[in-house]
Amino acid sequence: MSKKKVAAIFTGGTISMKVDKRLSAAIPAMSSEEIMSLVTNIDKIAEIEIVPFARIPGPHMTPELMMELSKTVKETIARDDISGVIITHGTDSLEETAFFLDLNIQSDKPIIVVGSMRNASELGYDGPSNLSAAICTAVSDQARNKGVLVVLNNEVNSAREVTKTHTMSLDTFKSFSFGPLGIVDNDEVIFYRDIMSHGHILTENVESNVDIIKSVAGMDSKMINFCIQEGSKGIIIEAMGRGNLPPGMLDGIKNAVDKNIPVIIVSRCPMGRVLDSYGYEGGGKMIHDLGAIFGGDLNGQKARIKLMLALSTTQDMNEIKDIFESEYYKK
Ligand code: ASP
């Protein structure tokens, strides 16, 4: 039987980096072919087609580039000869791009985002092992219909759930609430559980003018009002705990809602969803009653990705509310 074909789309990240002698710091330095040549024996698992896309660090990724990448993935995955796609990415913004693709692409074929924590000049460069685990996942029938997956350190996580938790550990990508979906062991993917089903936002445009504010003790409406004044099309607020805010931020929320600018409330806590449990001034109940929208258990950066895609399809506040709240607040 002929081997399955996997497309490997390279966007950059530490997995493509080496230490520059003059700078004594890592920069993108390797071609897609050079990186793939280090993944020894992979020809026994799959035929690889290299698709160079970019050679940028994670912090240089933009929503517009994510949309371009999404189009490339859609075109590639639609081909009959391609069984799955892997995408290399800088780990700093990997979860954002992975969630973007997860919302924007509907395909039953495996789509895997992969990176590395150590560059090719470091001892223990984890690029080749992560790439081979990603490719093993991309050829697995078990990985079909699982949305976009993130594979690093032999763990398989859902793009919707996973977040980068540690600045240098190889074991940095975690799904806080329920743990990984599965593992890659002995070149085989073993799933422990399924993904949480969720909708897609199938648009070809992205509204990138969406800002994010983290709430802190004693905060007022200055940042929110600044965003409004600067023309933000949407605002994400990382609220405290269950979704509560210092009372000084209520004015800003009211100003935004009055101007039809959606305000999405998520929590600065790493786990759990927001809810209108508290009725005091600034409590979730008051914020929700003012017209702010709850973002469930998404973290701030992922809520921003979702709002950027949602805003490219509708500016109707009720529709945006539905896109965010129908998934979490079914009564
Ligand atoms: N700073 C790097 C980047 O995101 C980190 C990495 O890829 O691991 O490009």
Boltz pocket constraint, residues with backbone or C-beta under 6 A from the ligand:
constraints:
  - pocket:
      binder: B
      contacts: [[A, 12], [A, 13], [A, 14], [A, 15], [A, 56], [A, 57], [A, 58], [A, 59], [A, 89], [A, 90], [A, 91], [A, 92], [A, 93], [A, 115], [A, 116], [A, 117], [A, 118]]
      max_distance: 6.0
